[in-house]
Amino acid sequence: MSGSYYIPHETKWPFLSTVALIILFVGLSNYLNDESDLTLMFTGLALLMVMIYGWFSYVIKESESGIYNAQVDMSFRWGMAWFIFSEVMFFAAFFGALYYARELSLPWLGGDGAKVSTNIVLWPQFENVWPSNGPANYGGDFIHMKAGGIPALNTLILLTSGLTVTWAHHGLKEAKRNQLILGLIATVLLGFIFVGFQAYEYMHAYSDLNLKLTTGIYGSTFYMLTGFHGFHVTLGAIMLTVILFRCINGHFTNQNHFGFEAVAWYWHFVDVVWLGLFVFVYWL
């Protein structure tokens, strides 16, 4: 303790998280380049889960011991806000790549408008079509994803989950325990149902539509955007599960529940990202 602000003790968790992320992404890179199987990637993922469990458990114990004050609470709020901002920038980069490929790069290569010389010099036979399986039809024939069916259903599921987590939040603030627990259970179930439908959609895309990560610019942007979003939904559903058990154990009051609020912010963030995905990846 230093003055009125709690100074955390030295901990191994940041170092372990760095090691886990390095192993995870090296394993993923090797797998995507056909240099190894998924063993290394799943090893990194397992270490990451151990780190998250250990670090979060440590923070929860500190919180329950009463050593945090209002200034620490404000630090957590700003930290979560900046974290979500960084995630917004992360997805903005992929949405930007999608926009650049679809609205700028492909039309330029196709010679649209004032860029006719680009087509003549670089690729006279290129035709501007979307979805594209280029370059040079490298991706093969495929069927692109449509907005109906599973994507529309998943949109309804996530929007509903946003309502249920808000309903649970009101239950917490109004000290209505049953409303709080039921709202969280519904949100967790909806989150994992979404992930299940997305996994089924991927299997359908690979086996029936021949839509793969290597299917040109469309396939790569589709899987990068939806894949990273699916990872965030999975992580959010796991965090909501932790919050559910903390609520059952009475860790939060109607005046002190930032842990709940932080996860709710995160959940609303993944809802908004999905709406962007549904419109710009599936619909348009």
HELIX and SHEET records of a PDB file:
HELIX    1   1 TRP A   13  LEU A   32  1                                  20    
HELIX    2   2 THR A   39  GLU A   64  1                                  26    
HELIX    3   3 ALA A   70  TYR A   99  1                                  30    
HELIX    4   4 TYR A  100  SER A  105  3                                   6    
HELIX    5   5 LEU A  106  GLY A  110  1                                   5    
HELIX    6   6 GLY A  113  LYS A  115  5                                   3    
HELIX    7   7 VAL A  116  LEU A  122  1                                   7    
HELIX    8   8 ILE A  150  LYS A  173  1                                  24    
HELIX    9   9 ARG A  177  SER A  207  1                                  31    
HELIX   10  10 GLY A  216  ILE A  248  1                                  33    
HELIX   11  11 PHE A  258  LEU A  277  1                                  20    
HELIX   12  12 PHE A  278  TRP A  283  3                                   6    
END                                                                             
